[in-house]
Every structure is written in C-alpha cells, then in structure tokens.
Amino acid sequence: MTEDGVDVEAAARELVIDLMVEPRGQVSPSVYETGRVVTHAPWLVGHAARLRYLSTAQRPDGGWGGPDGYALAPTLSAVEALLATLRRYDAGAERVVPPDRLLKAADRGLAMLAGRAWGQGALSTPDMPAVDLIVPALTVAVNRHLDRLAAEPLEGLDQWTGRRLALPSGMDYRRLDAVRALLRGGGQVPTKLLHALEVAADLASGAPGISPLPFGTIGASPAATAAWLGTAQPPDPYDPARRYLESVARQQRGPVPCAAPITVFERAWALGWLAQAGVPMTVPDALLLSLRAATRPGGTPAGPGLPSDADTTSVALYALGLLGVPYEPRSLWAYETDSHFCTWQGEDGESVTVNAHVLEAFGQHLATGGGGAGQRYVTAMSKVTLWLCERQLPDGRWFDRWHASPYYATACCTLALDRFGAGHAAAGAVDRAVKWVLGTQRADGSWGSRNGTAEETAYAMRILLTRFAAPVDHAVRRGYSYLRWSIRAHPGHRLTDPPQWHDKDLYLPILIVRSAVLAALYQAQRRLGGDAVRKMSDVDNGEGLRGASARC
C-alpha cells in the first residue's frame, strides 16, 4: 500500500479478478428494462422486488430515470408496468405489493408524463438506441390502459378516464408500424433490432425466425427475452430463456440491467483504461482470449446477442495491443465510410468516440511495428483526425451519442488525438480541450456536467494529464483530492455516481467506471510525485483504495 493509502495496483488486481468472476458484467439496474420485465414476465422470480424497486425509485416529481428528456422512456415503462400489474390484481393475481402504493405511483407518473412539453428544449428526446421505437410503443400501451378506464375503472385513477398521452413533438409511429409489419409478415429481423424486440408487444411472443442463443438470451436484453417468452404461462423450468432471465434477476435480487451479458465490452474498456494509463497488472489468458473475438471478420459485439460494432472491436484491439498481444485491426475496415467510421452499417447518426477508438486501434498497430496495409492505415488515421477536429465545439468539448457527459466524449477524443492524431490540427484540438477542462473545474475539485462525479472527474484528469503546465498540475492535484475523498466518503459501498452511459436507458458499467477512476489516480500519482501525494494524505487519512476503492 502506498504511503497515502491509495494502492491503485492492488485495486487493479481486484478489478481483474472481478472481471473473471462475473463474465456477464456488472451494470446498474434499469428502470426501463425492469418495467418491461414486470409486464412481460410476472411469473419470474423476484417479481415483488421489481415492483418495490419501481415504486421506491420514483422521483419527487413523479418521474423515473435520468434528468430532462432522459426520464421519458423509463417513466413510460414504469407507469405501464404499474398499470399492467393493477389490472392483474383486478383479475385475481396475488397482490405482492399493496395496490394503493402502485396506484399513487402510477397517478404521479401519469401526471408527470402529461404535464411536460416532451420533445422540446431540455425535454428533447436524447439520441439513444431504439428510442424512436420505445417511446411510441409505450405510449400506445399506456393509452390502451387509459382507454379501458371508462369501462373498467381503477379506483384512484378516475381523473384519467377519457385522457390520452401524446407523442413528443417530432416523433411518429411510422418506424414502429414498419417493425410490427415485418414481424407480422415473418420477415428477417435485423440483429440490432432484437435488443429492443419488446417494442413489438404481442408480436414478439414466440416470433417466427427468432430464437434465443444457447444460453437463453434474445438480443442480450432481459426485456426482449421476456417479451419473446410471453406472459401467458411460465415456461418449463429448464427452458434456456427462462434460466437466462432467472440468472439476470438473481444477480441484483429482482431488478434487471438494460443489457446482459456485456462480456467483451466490459473487459475491453476496463483493461484498456488501465493499460493506457500504465497501471501494472497481470491479465489472465482467459481475459485476453475473450478479446480476440475482435479479430474476426466484421469484429465483435459488446456481448452475445448484440450486433458486431466498431466501438467494441476497436477498443478490444487497442487493449490487446497495449497488453502486448497485438493483432492487425483489419476487421475495422468493414465499418469505413467515405468520411469516417460508423458504429455499425446502417447507423442512424455518427459517433466521435467510435472514431477516436478506431484511431487508437490503428495507431497502436502502427506504433508496434504492425505490417499489412500500412499506408491505408495512415490515410485512414489522417481522415479520422480531420473528422474529429471538425466536430469539436468552439469551447473545446465534444459530445457523443453513447454517453450523456461531454467529459467522456472529450476524454476519448483528446487521448486519441494526443497520441495518434496527425498534424497541427490534432495538437490544437487537444489544447482547446485542456483549456475547457481547466475552466470547468468545480470549487470542490471535481468536474461534472450537472454535479461533480468521480467518473467525470477521472475523465477530466486524463485530459489534463496530456499537458505539462503549472495550472494543469494544480487542477490535477485538486481533482486527485476529490477522487480520494469520494472513495473514502462511501466506505463499504460503491461510489454513487449517476448512470450516464447510453442504452435503452441510462446505465452505469460499474467496473468500467472503476477502472477509469483507477487510471486517473495512477497517472496523477506519477505526475504529482510521492511528496505531493503524501502532503495531501496528511490532510485526510482514511481507508485507501484497497478494499474501499475496489468497491467504488
């Protein structure tokens, strides 16, 4: 253990063990996904715990989930699940949670949904996977419950008789209708749509041409798997899909995450952050072998049941290169477009972090003496560098479609451009990013787009550590103190950072965020030196990263 009580190397060893122990991944529970499982699989173990989770996770304003527009999908899902449960109570189902508790929560949720100008200003719909299918599908489902109130009233919801929810401005039902028509006609469903199969409602149940993977998942999604199984009767106890749902539900004692498993995604990001920062660690061969999936033609998905993507593929390849097991990143050529690299073919939108990770995978390949089409990689890196620089905002930030915080996007772009960017444009972009970070540090030493968080502080510190200057070191020192305080403020618990990663709902990939914090702490220790770190430890001695940190 280091003299300041922060033993990053010991915490990294524990993190590597955690990656091995739970190969499905460790992800925060999702209100959206849990609500869908409540509706589609009331027979599943942990049903009462899921209902209690939904009722206790409701915010004072009646909504669920993240701030502003991020609340729409989880609130719709929770309200629909509560209304579906109340209908089952009326039909004689066991009342595992008092109905008055569910009625109050549903009423407050409906009021929140009906009282906001969704789709406008801060309530604009975020760019998240399948949101243009999820919101219309849930709006239809909630309105069906409301339409039934005239003939079959629910005591406590009388005021909603004759009322309906409207779609947010800018949304329509066309894509949802197209998906339902595809399923109704028995057409082939794209792999990326399987992750949100639940939007098809009754048409998802036993849909022809769709079957779970051998270990039971449909689209790496508890909601999609539950919708495919249907609600009529519990399947056979040995049914793979049921066993998958039971294992996911038991992992968090009821609530479920929005994606499982995320094996390659979690291992690639966690090991990549640590290796990039130079944290000493021994990685078992089993972890390295799992990352080799990125070398297959077309690359690898984040986890079984998801489509292969350039993001997971590039991060896995970069991590392998950093860990001394380099492979030529030829699988990434499948994602090249005329101007940049797409997350997957047919992507609606574009991602700066995906392109930053591609730049790192290509750059690491060339830096380690990789052969192959060398000039093609150089040309692609110049193209990606220019594309990234053109998308930097004037103040130095980047935003991205896979994370709610600009600190994540800016860290990904800055680290890639600093090491592998071509020309003066890359250096200038990094300087602007550093300036933006220096100007946005909070009084307590943290960084955060809404409130200071350990995750965003770690990203900000990694950005600053690309440059050497007195103001940078001063800001890093303050950030380091904040991270140490954050860890020690929650002994025996994980850091209480909010979910900020994009899937169907906001989520927190626990080990990935922990690795980001460890990487920032390690680099800060090396930059500040032992004397500076020990001076800070004199102010606030306490439990270090070994034990407490490994639970951050």
N, C-alpha and C positions, 0 to 999 in steps of 0.2 A: 504494500500500500504506500502511496506517495505521502510526503510529509503534510500535504494539505488535505489528506483524507479522501482524495478523488482518484481512485485507482481505475483508470479507463481500461487498461489492459485486462484486468480481472473481470470487469463488467463485460468487455467484449467477448471473453471466453464463455461467460454465462449466456450471452446472447446467442453465440454459435450453438451451444447446447440446446437452447430453446428452439432454434430453427430445426433441429433434428427431432426434438421430442414431439412437436405438433406440426406435422407436414402440411396440414390443411391451411395453416396460417392463423394468426391471431388478429382479429378485426373487431372493432366496436360493434355493438348491436345496432340494427337499423329499424327505425320506427316504420318506414315504408314496408320493408320486407316482412317484418313481424306482423304487421296488419294484414298483409296478403296471406300469410300462413294461417292466421286466425280464421280468415274467411274460408280458405280452401281446404284446410286440414284441421277441423275442430277436434278430430279424434286423436291427433298427435300428442304424444307425451309432452307435458309442460304447458298445456292449453291455459290453465288457470294462471300460471306465472306470466304468460304472454299478455293476458288481459290485464293483470295487475301492472305489468310494465307499461302498457299503453296508458292506463289511467294515471299512473304516477309520473310519466314523462311529459304530460301535458303542461304547457307553459301558462303563466298567469293570463296571457292574452287569449287563451283558448286554442292556440296552435301547437303544432309539434315540429320538431326538427330544427333546422338552421334558421338564420335570420332572413328577413325580407323574402324575396322570391324563392329561396331555398325551402321555405316552410310549406309551399303549396302541395307538392306530391305527398310528403309524409302526413300532412294534415288530412288530405283527402283519403289516404289509405287508412288512417286510424279511425276517422269518422265512419267510413264504410264498414270497417271491421266491427265497430261497436254496434252499428245498426243491424248488421247481419246477425250478431250474437243476440241482440234483443229479440229479433224475430224468432230465433231458435228457442229462446226462453219461452216465448208465447206458444211455441209448438210443443212445449213439454220437455225441452232439453234441460239437463242438470244445470242449476244456477251456481256456477263455480265462483262467481264474483257477484255481489249484490247488484240487482238491476238498477237501483236508484243511483248508484255510483256511475254506472255506464251511461245512464240517461243524462245525467248532469254533464258528463264529459262530452257526449255527443252533441248536446244542445250548445255548449260553449264552442265546440269545434265548428258547428254549422254557422253560428253567429260570426265567427272569425272569417270563415270562407265567404259568406255572403256580404260581409261588411267592408271588404277590401277591393281596391281597383287593381286586380291582378293583371299582370302583363304590361303595366305602365310604371315608368320611373324605377324606383328601388324595388318594386314588386315585379319587375320584368322576369320572365322565366329564364333561369340560368341554362347555359349550354351543357346539358347532362345527358348521358345515354338514355335513349328511348323516351325522353320527357314528352315529346310530341305525340307519343302513343299512350303513355301512362296517364297523363292528365285528362285527355278526352275519355279514356276507358273508365277511369274512376269517377269522372263527372257523370257519365251515363249510369254507372252503378249506384251512386248516391241519389241521383234523381229518380231512379226506379224505386228506391226505398221511400223517398218523399211522396211519390205518386200513390203509393199504397196507403198512405196515412188517411186518406179520405174514406176508404172502405174498411181499413183495418188500423184504427188509431193506436198509437202508443202513448200511454199516459205520461205526460211530461214533455211531449213534443207536439202538442196540439197546435202551437203557434206556427209550425212549419207546414201545416196542411195547405195544399194548393200552391206552395212555393217551389222554385227550382233554382239550381245553381247554373250560372252562365259560364261558358268557356272564357278564359283570359283573352284579352284582345290580341289579335294576330294568330290565334290558334283555330283549327277547324278539325273536322272528323275524317278528312279525306284519306290520310295515311292509315288510320285505324280501320276504316272501311276496306281499304285495299288488303290489309293483313287478314282481316276476317274472311274476305272473299278468297284469298289464297288458301287459307285453311279449309274453307268450305268446299273448295274445288279439289282438294287433295294435292295441291302444288307443293313443290320442294321448298322448304323453309330455310332461308339463309342461316348459317351458324350464328351470326351475331344477333339475330332476332330471337334465338332460343333463350338467351339470357333474360328476355322480358316476355316470355311466352304467356305469362299470366294476363297480359292485356287482352288476349283473345277470349277471356272468360270461359263460358261453357264449351266453346270450340276447342279449347286447349286440352280438355279432358280426353285422354286416350287418342289424341290426334293421330291420324294415319301417317305413316312415314317418319314419325318421331318416336324415338325410344331412348331410354337412359343409357349412359355409359355403364360399363360392367359394375362399377361401384355405386351406381344409382342416381347420379345427378343428371338433370336436364339443364344445360346451359350454365353450369356452376352456380345455380340460383335456387335457394330454398323455395322462393315464391313460384318460380317456373315449374319446379318439380312437384310442388303441392298442387298447382293448377292442373298439371298433366294427370296426376293421380285422381283428382276429382274428390268431391265431398260426400258422395252417397254412402259408402261403407268403407271402413278401414281395410286396406289391402292385407294380404297374407303377411304374417309377422316376418317371413323370410324374404319378402319382396325387396329387391335391391333399392328401389326408390324410397320405400318406407324406411329401410335401415339407414340410408343416407340422411333422411330428414331427422330421424331419431338421434343420430350421432351429432348432427349440427345443433339440434335443440339442446342436447345434454351438455354441449361444450360451454354454453352460457346460461344453463339452467332455465331454459324457456325461450327467451328472445333469440333471434337469429340475425346473422350478418347479411349484407346485400350480396356477397359473393363468397363461395367456398366450394372447392379449395382454390387458393391463390399461391400455390407452392413456388413456382418459378418466379413470379412477380416479387414475392416477399424475400426470397433468398437472393435474387439478383440485386435488388435495391439495398437490402441491409448489408450484404457483403461488399457491394460496390461502394457505398458511402464510406465504410470503414477502411477498405483498401485504398481508396482515393486519398483519404486523409493520412495514410501511412501508419494506421494502428497495427501493431504487431499481433498476429493471430495465426493459429493453425486451423486450417479448414479441412474437415474430413472429406475423404474422397467421395463419399455418398452425396455431399452437397455439390461438389464440383461436377459430378456426373449428371445431376439433375439439371444443371445449367447448360450442359452440352446439347440439350434439346434445341437451343438457339442455332445450332449449326446445320440443322436440317433444311432442305429446300423450302423456302417460304417462312422459315423461322419458327417461333414458338408462341403459344398463347400464355397469358398470365397464369392460367390453370386449366386443367382438363374440362372440356365443355365450352370453353370460350374460343373465339376465333384467334388465329395467329395474328400478331401485331408487331409493328416495327419498334414500338417502345420497349416492350419486354425483351424482344430479340436483341436490340442494341445494348440495353443495359446489361443483359446476361453476357453478351460477348465482351463488353468493356470490362466487366468484373472478372471474367476468365483471364483476359489479358493482364489485368493488374495483379492477379493472383498467380501469375507465372504459367498459365495454361492457355496460350494464345491460339486462336483459330481465325482463319481468314473470314471476314464478315460478308462473304458473298451472298448469304441469304437475304441481306437487306436490299439487294438490287430489285427485288420483287415489289418494293414499295416506292421506287423512284418515280417522280413525275417530272415534267419539264422544268419546274421551278423549285421543287422541294421534295421532301419525303412524306408520304401520307401514313397515318396510323395503320390503316388497312385500306385495301382497294374499295372504292365506292364511298369513302368517308365523306360525311356531310360536315365540312369545316376543315380546319387545319390546326396544327399544334406546334408551338415553338419548342416545347420541352422534348417532344419526339425528335425534332430535328437537331436539338442540342445533343441528345443522346446518340443519334446517328453520327454526328460529328466526332464525338468521343470514341465511338467504336472504330470508325475509320482511322482517326488519328492515332489511337493506340496500336492499331495494326501496323501502320507505317513506322511508328516510333520503335517498335520491337523488331524491325527489320523484316516485316512481312513481305512476302513476294506476291505473285499474282499480278493482276491488272493495276500496277502501281499508279500509272498516270490517270487512270479512270478514277481512282480514289482521290487523288489530288484535285482533279477537276470538280468532283462532287463536293469536296470539302470547301472549295472556293465558292461554289454555288450556294451551299448551305450557310456559309459565313455571311455572304451578302444578304441572303433571305432573312436571317436572324437580325442583322443590323437594321434592316429596313423596317422591322416590326417592333423595334424598341421605341417606347414612348419618349417624348421630348424630355421628360423629367428623369429618365434613366431606367424606368421599370419595364418589365414585360408582364403580360397576363397570359393565362393559358386555359384551355378547356378541361384539363384534368385535375385542377386544383383551384380552390377558392382564393388562395392568397397570392398576391404578386411576389411575395418573398420566395416562394418555391420556384415559380417560373423564372424569376430573376437570378436565383442561385444556379439553376440548371444552365441557363444561357451564359451567365458570367463565367462559370467554371469551365464550360466547354470552349468558349471563345478565348479565355485567358491562356489555355494550354494548347489549343489546336486551331484557333481562328487564324485566318490568312490576312496579312496586311495591316495597315494603319487603322482601317475601319474597325477591326476587332478590338484593338487596344483602346480606341476612343470609346467604344461601347462599354468596355469594362470600366473605364474611368468614370463614365456617366453613371453607371450602376453603383459604383462605390460612393460617389457624391450623393446619390439619392439615399442610400442606406445611412450615411453619416447624418443626413438631415432629418431622418425619421426615427431616430432612437428616442425612446421614452425616458422620462425622468428616473424611472427605477432601473434603467439599463437594458430594458427589454425592447423587442420590436414586435409589431403585430398590426394587421390591417384593421382590426377592431379593438381588441385588447391585447396586451402583451402576452405572448405564449412562448413556451420553451421551444417548440418546433420552429416557429418563425424566427426566434432569436438565433437558433442554430444556423438557419439558412443565411441570415444577415451576417453573422460572424464569418461564415465560409466565404461570403462575397468580399468582406473587408480584408480577409487574410490573403487575398490575391495581390495586395499592395503593401508597400512598406512606407510608413509615414507616422509621425508622432500623433496626429489626430486619429489615425486608424488604430494605433496601439491603445490609445486612451479609451476609445469606444469598445474595442475588444475586451479590455480589462473590465469595463462596466458590464458588458454582456456576459462575460465569464462569471462574474459575481452573481448575476441574476440566475444563470443556469444552476449554479451550486445552491443558491437559495431555493429555487424551485424544487430541486430534488429533496432537499432537507425539510421543506415545508410539508412533505407528504410521506413521512416515514411509514413503511409497510404498505404503501399504495402506489399506483401508477400516477404519473403526472396527469392532471385533469385538463389537458388541452382539449379544445373542441374539435370534433371531426371537420376536416376541411378538404378531404380528397373526394373527387367526383366519381360516383357511380350512379345508380338509380336514386340513391340517397347519399348525403354526405357521410363519409366514414373515416375512421382513424385506423390505419395499419400500424398496430402497436409496435412491432419490432422494427419496422422501417423508421418510424419516428424516433424510437430509442437510439437506433444506430446513427441517425443524423445528429442527435444531441451528443452522443459519444464522440463522433468525428469532430464536431466543433470544439468540444472540450479538449480533445487531444491536440488539435492544431493550436489552440490558444495556449495550452501549457508549453508547447515547444516555442511559440513565438515570444511569450512573456518571460520565460525562463523561471528557474526554481525560486530565486529570491523574490520576484514579484508575486508569484503564486503563494509563497509562504506568508508574505505580508498580508495578503487577503485572508488567508486561513486564520491568522491571529484574530481577525475581527469576528468570524462566525464559525468556530469549530463545531463539528457535528458529525453525523453519520455520513460516510462517504459513499462513493458510487458502488462499491462492492456491497451487495445486499440491497440498500435503498436504491441505488442507481439502476440496478438490474430490474427494478420494478417500475422504472419511470416510463 
